[in-house]
Amino acid sequence: MNIKEVRLEELDPQRFIKEKVEEIRSIVGENYAINALSGGVDSSTVTMLGHLALGEKLRTYFIDNGLMRENEPEQVIALFKELGVNVILVDAKEKFFNALKGIKDPEEKRETITRVFYREVFGKIVKESGIKFLLQGTNYTDIEETVAGIKRQHNVLEQLGIDTEKEFGYKVIEPLIQLRKPAIRKIAEALGLPKSVYERMPFPGPALAARIIGEVTPERVKIVRKCTSIVEQELKDIKAFQYLAILHEDKVTGIIEGKRKLGFQVEIRCWESLDAKTASPTRLPYDILEKIAERITSEVKDVVSVTYNITRKPPSTIEAV
């Protein structure tokens, strides 16, 4: 890679912000820029950098792909409204679910989400707006893992030889590309974003689709969304890097209302990590795990098995797909 990493110990947040605000202004000039906000720390940080640099010349969209956590679109839009940023909500659930129908391969799912987002939804918005500059929250780990072939990140484009101006009609600006997640959190804090954002756990670009093994359907998303909510409620006081619920594809034998029945199996993961490059499973107390299992099997219909991943990264990964 030709990108030079700025390490956390080298980072001067205020100087970095000043440099990136000036860089964005210089590139965009008198034109407008556009970006998509997911509510994660990367996209939130880029949104605030763009807002500082461009003010009303930045148009920010939240694309509701149907794969987000409970009430996430409404919560993110309300937060940024308080920060003075107007966010436009786009309902694209039907497009994403139609495109994902029948697809089980993890890389094909990621490619499909990337294609629908950039070509059919957000790309169409950008094209119709005539805006030639896209602000994006790609970070150093995204590039590193994609180039190494570990995992195809949906926001990595130019580094894979994709000419965005030729393919999509706009130039991509990536202010955070030299930083890993801990450094981005420092920038977010320095920008005045609330703790709920700069300490927020990582959330994958493909959203809950990255936590479903097999086909992604509205029904399966509903299951993993509810399980995610339970896991986040029960582990909110655990000082971990990330925790999540994964819905497996194969069903297993269970007992529901005294009768044998094939049901869903859900895997819980909780990680200790600094930069997501390597990670170790958190040694959670058994009573917490037991409570999570009891809540999921009683509150989420047809889930009969809850397991906990105890494998380090590598060879495991933080997300499932």
N, C-alpha and C positions, 0 to 999 in steps of 0.2 A: 504493500500500500504506500502511496505517496503522501498520505496525510500524517502530519506530525501531531501526536497526542499532546495535549496540555494536561499534565497530571495535577491531581488535587493539591499536592503540596506546592506546586508552582503557581497555582491560580491566584490572581488578584481580582476578585469579583467585580469591583467598581471599575477597574481599568478594562476588564473584559467587556462589561456592559457598554462602556463608552465607545470602545473600538467597534463593537458589533452594531451599535446604533448608527454610528457614522458610516460603517460599511454598507448597511442596508439602505441608508439615505443616498449614498453615492451610487449604488447600483440601480436603484429604482428611479432616482431623479424626480422629475415632475409627474411621473406616471403613478399608477396604482399597483398595489400588490394584493395577493389573495392568500388565504390559508385555511386549513381545516383544523378545528379544535376538537380534541377527544376528551380533554379534562385531565389527561396524564401529565406528569411533570414536564416531559419534553415538549409536548404541544402547547402546554400552558406557558412555559418559559418563552418559547418562540413567539407566541401571541403577544405577550407583554413587551418583548423586544421590538416587535413590529409596531405595536401600538405607540411605544415611546418614539420610535423613529419616524413613523408615518402618520399617526393620528387617524383622521377620518379617511386617509388614503389607503388604509388597510381594510379589506373586507374579510370578515371571519365567518366561517360556516361550521355548523355541527351536523355531520351526516349520520342520521339514525339508521344504522344498518340492521337493526333488530337483534344485534348480537351483544348489546351492552348489558351492564348490571342493572339491578332494580332502580328505577327512577333516575338513572344517570343523566340522560339528556336534559331533563328539567333542572336538576341540581347544578349542572355545569353552567347552563345558560344563565341561571339566576345569580350564581357567584360572579360571573364575569360582567354581568350588568351592574353589580355593585362596584366593580372595579373600573367602570366607565367604558367597557367594551361591549358594543352591540354585536350579538351573535345570532346569525340566521339559521333556523332549524330546517333541515331538509329530511322528509320522511322517504327513505329509500328501502324500507324493509322488504317489500315485495320483490324488487329487482335482485337483491342479494339472495333471498331464499330460492327464487326461481333458478338463479344461476348455479347455486350449490346443490340442487336436486340430483340425487343419485351419485354424488362424488364422495369417495371414501379416502382416497390417497391423500396424506397430509400435505405434500408439496403441491398437488393439484388444487387442493382447497385454498392454500395460500395464494397460488397463482390466480385462481378465480376471483378471490376477494380483491387482489391487486388490480386485476383487469376491470372488474365492475366499478371499483372506486375511481380509477384514473381515466377510464375510457367512457363509461356509461353514466356515471353520476357526477363526481366532482370535476372530472375532465370536461364534461359537457357544460357545467356551470362556468368553468374558466373560459371555455371557448366562446360561449354566448356573451360573456362579459367583455371579451376583448382584452382582458388583462394579461400582460406578458410576463409577470413575475410571480412565482409561487414560493412562499415561505414554508419551510418544512423542518420538523424537529429530529431529523436523522442524527444519531449519536455514534460515537466511535465504535462501540461494541456491535451495533447494528451492521456496520461496514465490515468489521473484523470477522464476525460469524458468517456473514454471507459470502465474502470473498474466500474464506477457508472452507466453505461447503458444509458448515455445521448446521446452519438453518437459514433458509431464504427469508429475509426480512422484507415485508411488503413495501417499505419506504425506500429501499435501496434501488436506485435507477441508474444514474450516470456512472457509478462505479462498476456496473455490469455492462457498460458500453451502450446504454440506452441514451440516445440523443433526444432529450426531452423537448427541445425547441422544434426539432423535426417531427417527432412522434406526436407530441401533444400541443405544441404551439406556445410553450412558455419556458422561461429559464427558471431553474430551481435554485433557491438561495437556502443554504443550510448553515446557520450560524453556530450550531452546537456540535458540528461534525468532529471537532477535536476533543470533545469531552465525553467521559463516561458518566454514569448515573450519579455517583456521589458529588462530582463537580457541578453537574447540572442542578442538583438540589441547592448547592451554595449560591448559584446564580439566581435561582428562583427566590430564595430567601432574600437576597440582596435587592431584588426587584420589588419586594414588598408583597409578594404572593403569600396567602395565609398558610399556616402550618399544615392544614388539611391537604394542601397541594404539594408543598415542597417536601413533606414527609410521606406523601402517598406512596403506597406500594406500586411497583411496576405493573403495568397491565398491557398485554400483548396487542399489537396492531390489529390482528384478526379477531381480537376480543374473545368472546366465549367460544368461537369456532376453534380456537387453539386448545380448548379444554374439553372437546368432544372427540372421542375416538370413533371413527366411522362417519356416517352421513350426518350432516347438519340440517335439522328440520326445526320448525317452530316449537314442536312438542319437546324435542330433546333439549333445545335451548332453554325452554321453560324449566326443565328438571335441573339442569346445571346452574341456572340462574338462582333458583331457590336454594340449592346446596351451597352455592357461593355465598349467599346472604347469611346462611347459618354459620358457615366457617368463619366469615369475617366478624360476625357478632361474637362468637365464642373465643376467637383468638386476638381480638382487638387490643388486649392488654399485654400480649406477648411481643417482646421486642425482637421481631424477626424481620428479615429482609423482604420476604414474600410468603404468602400462604394462599392456597387455592384448592378448588375441588375439580375433579376430572370425571367425566362420565365415560365408562367403558362401552365397547360395542357389544360384546357377548353377554348374554344374560346367564344368570346362575340360579341354581335351585334355592328356593327359600320357603318359608312358611308364613302365609298370610291368613289370618282368621282361622287358624287351625288346619288349613289345607295347603298341600304342596303346590307351589306355583313358581314358575320361572320369573325372575325379577331382575332389575337393573343393579349393577355394581358401581359404586362410586369410590374413587381413590382420593385421599387427602394428601397434599404435599405442603410442607412448611420448611423454609430454607434460611440458613445463615450464610450470608455472602457480603462482600464489599462492593463488587463490580459486576456480578452476574457471570463472570468468566469461569469461576469455580464456585461451588456451593456445597454445604453439608446440611443434611436433614437436622432440624431442631429436635432436641431430645424432650419432647413434650411429656408432661405428666400423664400417666395413664387415665386418671379420672377425667381429664379434659378430653382426651380422645374418646373415652367411653360416652361422655355427654354428647359430643358431636355425633357419634354413631347413633345414639338413641334418638336425638332430634331429627336427624336426616331420615332414618327408617320409619319414624312415626309421622313426620310432617310432609315428606315428599312421597307421593303415591308410587307404589310398585318398586321402590328401592329396598333390596333385601340384604345388601352386603356393603360394608364400608371398610376400606383398608387404608393403611398408612405407608407411604413410601419411605424406605430407609436407605436408599442408594445415593451415594454422592454424585455430584457433577464434576467431571465426567466419571463414569460412562453415562449416567442419567443426564437429563436436561431439566431445567426449571419448569418449563411448560411441557405438555404432553406431545403436541404436534406442531 
